Amino acid sequence: MTIFEWGNDFSTEGALLAWCPAETIRDIVLLAAALNSQQQVDQHIQNCSQGAYNFDTCTGEPTEEMRTPVAHAAGKYGWFKTIGKAEDLAENIVGPVINQFSLPFKTIIRDLLAWAAENGDPR
């Protein structure tokens, strides 16, 4: 059995937000609002940042410091926990800028895709 892990005790949301380009934080938050609701996403970010950040700050000029609370909000509240929402995130946000992600993220994604190509259902 093959297991893929992000390392650093990261969840998928944690890895995504730790290793994405800073500008992509904005795109992730905007997509979360479109798929869930802006009011909910705003409240989730505030809850997970102890009020330090909100929807407007995260869709304005993203900072390094907002990565962890946004990742926590995304995971805790399941912003992308359905197949359709995860596909939307992958196709519209991650895919177009995957080469700008940090090396650890790109390496794991490439290893996963290679494994799937070799071991996946050929249909």
DOBA-617729 format. One record per atom (N, C-alpha, C): residue number from 1; residue in three letters; atom name; x, y, z. Coordinates in steps of 0.05 Angstrom, whole numbers. Layout:
BEGIN
PT   i  aa at     c1     c2     c3
PT NUM ALA CA      X      Y      Z
...
***
This chain:
BEGIN
PT   i  aa at     c1     c2     c3
PT   1 MET  N     17    -23      0
PT   1 MET CA      0      0      0
PT   1 MET  C     18     25      0
PT   2 THR  N     11     44    -16
PT   2 THR CA     26     69    -18
PT   2 THR  C     11     91     -3
PT   3 ILE  N     26    105     13
PT   3 ILE CA     14    127     29
PT   3 ILE  C     29    153     22
PT   4 PHE  N     13    173     16
PT   4 PHE CA     24    200     11
PT   4 PHE  C     18    218     34
PT   5 GLU  N     38    231     44
PT   5 GLU CA     35    249     67
PT   5 GLU  C     48    276     60
PT   6 TRP  N     37    297     71
PT   6 TRP CA     48    323     66
PT   6 TRP  C     73    329     84
PT   7 GLY  N     74    315    106
PT   7 GLY CA     96    321    126
PT   7 GLY  C     88    346    142
PT   8 ASN  N    105    353    161
PT   8 ASN CA    101    376    178
PT   8 ASN  C     74    376    193
PT   9 ASP  N     62    352    195
PT   9 ASP CA     35    350    208
PT   9 ASP  C     14    367    193
PT  10 PHE  N     18    371    167
PT  10 PHE CA     -1    387    151
PT  10 PHE  C    -25    371    143
PT  11 SER  N    -48    383    145
PT  11 SER CA    -72    373    131
PT  11 SER  C    -68    381    102
PT  12 THR  N    -87    372     85
PT  12 THR CA    -85    381     57
PT  12 THR  C    -88    411     55
PT  13 GLU  N   -106    423     71
PT  13 GLU CA   -110    452     71
PT  13 GLU  C    -85    466     81
PT  14 GLY  N    -72    454    101
PT  14 GLY CA    -48    466    112
PT  14 GLY  C    -25    466     92
PT  15 ALA  N    -22    444     77
PT  15 ALA CA     -1    442     57
PT  15 ALA  C     -8    462     34
PT  16 LEU  N    -32    462     25
PT  16 LEU CA    -40    479      4
PT  16 LEU  C    -34    509     10
PT  17 LEU  N    -42    517     34
PT  17 LEU CA    -39    546     41
PT  17 LEU  C    -11    552     50
PT  18 ALA  N      4    533     60
PT  18 ALA CA     32    538     67
PT  18 ALA  C     50    541     43
PT  19 TRP  N     44    526     22
PT  19 TRP CA     62    525     -1
PT  19 TRP  C     52    539    -26
PT  20 CYS  N     29    551    -25
PT  20 CYS CA     19    566    -49
PT  20 CYS  C     32    593    -50
PT  21 PRO  N     32    605    -74
PT  21 PRO CA     40    633    -76
PT  21 PRO  C     22    651    -59
PT  22 ALA  N     32    671    -47
PT  22 ALA CA     16    688    -28
PT  22 ALA  C     -9    698    -42
PT  23 GLU  N     -7    706    -67
PT  23 GLU CA    -31    716    -81
PT  23 GLU  C    -53    696    -83
PT  24 THR  N    -46    670    -83
PT  24 THR CA    -66    649    -85
PT  24 THR  C    -83    647    -61
PT  25 ILE  N    -74    657    -38
PT  25 ILE CA    -91    657    -14
PT  25 ILE  C   -117    671    -21
PT  26 ARG  N   -115    694    -34
PT  26 ARG CA   -139    710    -41
PT  26 ARG  C   -158    693    -58
PT  27 ASP  N   -147    679    -78
PT  27 ASP CA   -163    663    -97
PT  27 ASP  C   -177    640    -82
PT  28 ILE  N   -163    628    -64
PT  28 ILE CA   -175    606    -48
PT  28 ILE  C   -198    616    -31
PT  29 VAL  N   -194    639    -18
PT  29 VAL CA   -216    650     -1
PT  29 VAL  C   -239    659    -19
PT  30 LEU  N   -234    671    -42
PT  30 LEU CA   -256    679    -60
PT  30 LEU  C   -272    654    -70
PT  31 LEU  N   -258    633    -77
PT  31 LEU CA   -271    609    -85
PT  31 LEU  C   -288    597    -62
PT  32 ALA  N   -276    596    -38
PT  32 ALA CA   -291    586    -15
PT  32 ALA  C   -317    601    -11
PT  33 ALA  N   -316    627    -14
PT  33 ALA CA   -340    644    -11
PT  33 ALA  C   -360    638    -33
PT  34 ALA  N   -351    634    -58
PT  34 ALA CA   -369    628    -80
PT  34 ALA  C   -382    601    -76
PT  35 LEU  N   -368    582    -65
PT  35 LEU CA   -378    554    -62
PT  35 LEU  C   -395    551    -36
PT  36 ASN  N   -390    567    -16
PT  36 ASN CA   -403    564     10
PT  36 ASN  C   -420    589     15
PT  37 SER  N   -409    610     25
PT  37 SER CA   -422    636     27
PT  37 SER  C   -401    655     39
PT  38 GLN  N   -402    680     29
PT  38 GLN CA   -382    700     39
PT  38 GLN  C   -385    704     69
PT  39 GLN  N   -410    705     78
PT  39 GLN CA   -415    709    107
PT  39 GLN  C   -403    686    124
PT  40 GLN  N   -407    662    115
PT  40 GLN CA   -396    639    129
PT  40 GLN  C   -365    639    129
PT  41 VAL  N   -354    643    106
PT  41 VAL CA   -324    643    104
PT  41 VAL  C   -313    666    121
PT  42 ASP  N   -325    689    120
PT  42 ASP CA   -316    711    137
PT  42 ASP  C   -316    703    167
PT  43 GLN  N   -338    691    176
PT  43 GLN CA   -340    683    204
PT  43 GLN  C   -320    661    210
PT  44 HIS  N   -316    642    192
PT  44 HIS CA   -296    621    197
PT  44 HIS  C   -268    632    200
PT  45 ILE  N   -261    651    183
PT  45 ILE CA   -234    663    184
PT  45 ILE  C   -231    678    211
PT  46 GLN  N   -251    693    218
PT  46 GLN CA   -250    708    243
PT  46 GLN  C   -248    689    267
PT  47 ASN  N   -263    667    267
PT  47 ASN CA   -262    647    288
PT  47 ASN  C   -234    635    291
PT  48 CYS  N   -222    628    268
PT  48 CYS CA   -196    614    269
PT  48 CYS  C   -172    633    271
PT  49 SER  N   -177    659    270
PT  49 SER CA   -155    678    273
PT  49 SER  C   -158    695    298
PT  50 GLN  N   -178    688    315
PT  50 GLN CA   -184    703    339
PT  50 GLN  C   -189    733    332
PT  51 GLY  N   -202    736    309
PT  51 GLY CA   -210    763    300
PT  51 GLY  C   -189    779    286
PT  52 ALA  N   -165    767    282
PT  52 ALA CA   -143    782    269
PT  52 ALA  C   -148    787    239
PT  53 TYR  N   -162    768    227
PT  53 TYR CA   -167    769    198
PT  53 TYR  C   -197    765    192
PT  54 ASN  N   -205    774    169
PT  54 ASN CA   -232    769    160
PT  54 ASN  C   -232    766    130
PT  55 PHE  N   -256    763    118
PT  55 PHE CA   -257    760     89
PT  55 PHE  C   -244    783     74
PT  56 ASP  N   -249    807     83
PT  56 ASP CA   -238    830     69
PT  56 ASP  C   -207    831     70
PT  57 THR  N   -196    826     93
PT  57 THR CA   -166    826     95
PT  57 THR  C   -154    804     78
PT  58 CYS  N   -167    781     78
PT  58 CYS CA   -156    758     63
PT  58 CYS  C   -159    761     33
PT  59 THR  N   -178    777     24
PT  59 THR CA   -182    781     -4
PT  59 THR  C   -170    808    -13
PT  60 GLY  N   -158    822      5
PT  60 GLY CA   -144    846     -2
PT  60 GLY  C   -115    840     -9
PT  61 GLU  N    -97    846      9
PT  61 GLU CA    -69    840      5
PT  61 GLU  C    -61    818     23
PT  62 PRO  N    -59    793     13
PT  62 PRO CA    -52    770     30
PT  62 PRO  C    -24    773     43
PT  63 THR  N    -22    763     67
PT  63 THR CA      3    763     82
PT  63 THR  C     11    735     90
PT  64 GLU  N     36    731     96
PT  64 GLU CA     46    705    105
PT  64 GLU  C     32    696    130
PT  65 GLU  N     26    715    148
PT  65 GLU CA     14    709    174
PT  65 GLU  C    -14    698    172
PT  66 MET  N    -28    703    151
PT  66 MET CA    -56    693    149
PT  66 MET  C    -57    665    138
PT  67 ARG  N    -35    653    129
PT  67 ARG CA    -36    626    118
PT  67 ARG  C    -47    606    138
PT  68 THR  N    -37    606    162
PT  68 THR CA    -45    585    182
PT  68 THR  C    -74    588    190
PT  69 PRO  N    -84    612    198
PT  69 PRO CA   -112    614    205
PT  69 PRO  C   -131    608    181
PT  70 VAL  N   -124    615    157
PT  70 VAL CA   -141    609    134
PT  70 VAL  C   -141    579    129
PT  71 ALA  N   -118    566    132
PT  71 ALA CA   -117    537    129
PT  71 ALA  C   -134    523    150
PT  72 HIS  N   -132    533    174
PT  72 HIS CA   -147    521    196
PT  72 HIS  C   -177    524    191
PT  73 ALA  N   -185    548    182
PT  73 ALA CA   -214    552    175
PT  73 ALA  C   -223    534    153
PT  74 ALA  N   -207    532    132
PT  74 ALA CA   -214    515    109
PT  74 ALA  C   -218    486    117
PT  75 GLY  N   -200    476    134
PT  75 GLY CA   -203    449    143
PT  75 GLY  C   -225    444    163
PT  76 LYS  N   -225    461    183
PT  76 LYS CA   -245    458    205
PT  76 LYS  C   -274    460    195
PT  77 TYR  N   -278    478    176
PT  77 TYR CA   -306    482    166
PT  77 TYR  C   -311    469    139
PT  78 GLY  N   -292    453    129
PT  78 GLY CA   -296    437    105
PT  78 GLY  C   -302    452     80
PT  79 TRP  N   -288    474     75
PT  79 TRP CA   -293    490     52
PT  79 TRP  C   -292    474     26
PT  80 PHE  N   -274    455     24
PT  80 PHE CA   -270    440     -1
PT  80 PHE  C   -272    410      4
PT  81 LYS  N   -288    401     23
PT  81 LYS CA   -289    373     31
PT  81 LYS  C   -309    356     14
PT  82 THR  N   -320    367     -7
PT  82 THR CA   -335    349    -25
PT  82 THR  C   -319    346    -51
PT  83 ILE  N   -324    325    -66
PT  83 ILE CA   -309    320    -90
PT  83 ILE  C   -312    343   -110
PT  84 GLY  N   -336    353   -113
PT  84 GLY CA   -341    375   -132
PT  84 GLY  C   -325    400   -124
PT  85 LYS  N   -326    407    -99
PT  85 LYS CA   -312    431    -89
PT  85 LYS  C   -282    428    -91
PT  86 ALA  N   -272    404    -85
PT  86 ALA CA   -243    398    -87
PT  86 ALA  C   -234    399   -116
PT  87 GLU  N   -251    389   -134
PT  87 GLU CA   -244    390   -163
PT  87 GLU  C   -243    419   -172
PT  88 ASP  N   -262    435   -164
PT  88 ASP CA   -263    463   -171
PT  88 ASP  C   -237    477   -162
PT  89 LEU  N   -229    472   -137
PT  89 LEU CA   -204    483   -126
PT  89 LEU  C   -180    474   -143
PT  90 ALA  N   -179    448   -148
PT  90 ALA CA   -156    438   -163
PT  90 ALA  C   -155    449   -192
PT  91 GLU  N   -177    449   -205
PT  91 GLU CA   -177    457   -233
PT  91 GLU  C   -175    487   -237
PT  92 ASN  N   -187    503   -220
PT  92 ASN CA   -188    531   -225
PT  92 ASN  C   -169    548   -209
PT  93 ILE  N   -159    538   -187
PT  93 ILE CA   -141    553   -170
PT  93 ILE  C   -113    541   -170
PT  94 VAL  N   -111    516   -163
PT  94 VAL CA    -84    503   -160
PT  94 VAL  C    -71    497   -187
PT  95 GLY  N    -86    484   -205
PT  95 GLY CA    -75    476   -230
PT  95 GLY  C    -61    498   -246
PT  96 PRO  N    -75    521   -249
PT  96 PRO CA    -62    542   -266
PT  96 PRO  C    -36    554   -254
PT  97 VAL  N    -32    551   -228
PT  97 VAL CA     -7    562   -217
PT  97 VAL  C     10    542   -202
PT  98 ILE  N      6    516   -209
PT  98 ILE CA     20    495   -195
PT  98 ILE  C     51    499   -196
PT  99 ASN  N     61    509   -218
PT  99 ASN CA     90    513   -220
PT  99 ASN  C    100    535   -202
PT 100 GLN  N     83    551   -191
PT 100 GLN CA     91    572   -172
PT 100 GLN  C     90    563   -143
PT 101 PHE  N     79    539   -138
PT 101 PHE CA     78    528   -111
PT 101 PHE  C    106    521   -102
PT 102 SER  N    110    519    -76
PT 102 SER CA    136    510    -65
PT 102 SER  C    142    481    -73
PT 103 LEU  N    167    475    -75
PT 103 LEU CA    176    448    -83
PT 103 LEU  C    163    425    -68
PT 104 PRO  N    161    426    -42
PT 104 PRO CA    149    403    -28
PT 104 PRO  C    121    396    -38
PT 105 PHE  N    104    416    -44
PT 105 PHE CA     77    411    -54
PT 105 PHE  C     78    399    -82
PT 106 LYS  N     94    411    -99
PT 106 LYS CA     96    401   -127
PT 106 LYS  C    107    373   -127
PT 107 THR  N    126    366   -110
PT 107 THR CA    137    339   -110
PT 107 THR  C    116    319   -102
PT 108 ILE  N    101    324    -81
PT 108 ILE CA     81    305    -73
PT 108 ILE  C     59    302    -94
PT 109 ILE  N     50    324   -106
PT 109 ILE CA     30    322   -126
PT 109 ILE  C     40    306   -150
PT 110 ARG  N     64    311   -159
PT 110 ARG CA     76    296   -181
PT 110 ARG  C     78    266   -175
PT 111 ASP  N     87    260   -150
PT 111 ASP CA     89    232   -142
PT 111 ASP  C     62    219   -142
PT 112 LEU  N     42    233   -132
PT 112 LEU CA     15    222   -131
PT 112 LEU  C      4    217   -160
PT 113 LEU  N      8    236   -178
PT 113 LEU CA     -1    233   -205
PT 113 LEU  C     14    210   -219
PT 114 ALA  N     39    207   -214
PT 114 ALA CA     55    185   -226
PT 114 ALA  C     44    158   -215
PT 115 TRP  N     39    157   -189
PT 115 TRP CA     28    132   -178
PT 115 TRP  C      1    126   -190
PT 116 ALA  N    -16    146   -192
PT 116 ALA CA    -43    141   -204
PT 116 ALA  C    -41    132   -233
PT 117 ALA  N    -23    143   -248
PT 117 ALA CA    -19    135   -276
PT 117 ALA  C    -10    106   -278
PT 118 GLU  N      6     98   -260
PT 118 GLU CA     17     71   -260
PT 118 GLU  C     -2     50   -248
PT 119 ASN  N    -17     58   -227
PT 119 ASN CA    -33     39   -212
PT 119 ASN  C    -63     43   -214
PT 120 GLY  N    -71     64   -226
PT 120 GLY CA   -100     70   -227
PT 120 GLY  C   -115     53   -246
PT 121 ASP  N   -141     55   -245
PT 121 ASP CA   -160     41   -262
PT 121 ASP  C   -156     51   -290
PT 122 PRO  N   -150     34   -309
PT 122 PRO CA   -144     43   -337
PT 122 PRO  C   -168     53   -352
PT 123 ARG  N   -192     51   -341
PT 123 ARG CA   -215     61   -355
PT 123 ARG  C   -213     90   -357
***
